[in-house]
Amino acid sequence: MILQDILKNGTVVSGLRPTSKKQALHLVATRAASKLGLDTAELHKAILERERLGSTGVGGGVGIPHARCTGLDAITGFFFRLENGIDFDAIDDAPVDLIFLLLAPDEDGATHLRALAQVSRVLRRPEMRQKIRNAPDEDAIMALLCGEPHSDAA
């Protein structure tokens, strides 16, 4: 599985300015629900329920919140580059400024775990995180995440 399989056009957003983890999770749930035609409150609740099990702040300024959703046909990802880092209760206590929201259908099993592993593999590389932070726009971020060459991406 590659990130291009789960990221679709319009699922990369930059410039969000949440001031807290709670606000960030609400913003990403709202954006994702709107794009997918899902109920915002239900999606937000599912994300928060998963987050209560343990923070999805994986270190290096990255958060990977994930949830299973009723009404979703396929695994779908959304990437958010925040203007400023926020406290996300990450394992390294570093502020999070890169958020990859991963959503899977309720009945999905192993595919969800493979997608989560792929997201983690891509975002755990310090050079990739830096390129994403320096990318000029959402198209360049998408190109980096999906492994496509892009003249402004580096």
Steps between C-alpha positions, in 0.01 A plus 500: 500500500625847413374833628372591157244221549346675799562867426270656244507849349395758753602293800815700575440820694756750621472817700271386781559684827355301789623594845438165668475129429127513566452778245727325247306174523173689458635682192627183333176315577296787356708517180495123450129461576414778256711346223363148558137587575524358852345630820756734660395424859522122447839523331635730770373261767671202330830690480478605865413146613815368333704786644384411853675163462829683462635799316558460129784754522776272374795737537695729275213747482262244348152392608319211333146498636294216358153355532252258348192661347153388411411597144852495361573275201880503500796606708546872458773734614517872563822689563516830688801728537442738787641853512636440851571198713251412773515285811369161388614283792755348262730224621801735473310802643584695181233728354312354203471695174441211257179298532402203287140397565433141395141379475390144431164330446351338811548149367859553385770296668855445387491757220458777758808378686706481180398854409592623848840331471561663160411846628734448793784382274474808281467754782762359737779612265637837620594609148145436376348697787732792425416495129129503584549792739689692231264413212352813341145373458256211532587357156865477600406329828284251309788430260735434791257272681418306187861477384446701184778727379411865534744778415403712803455208742859483619 
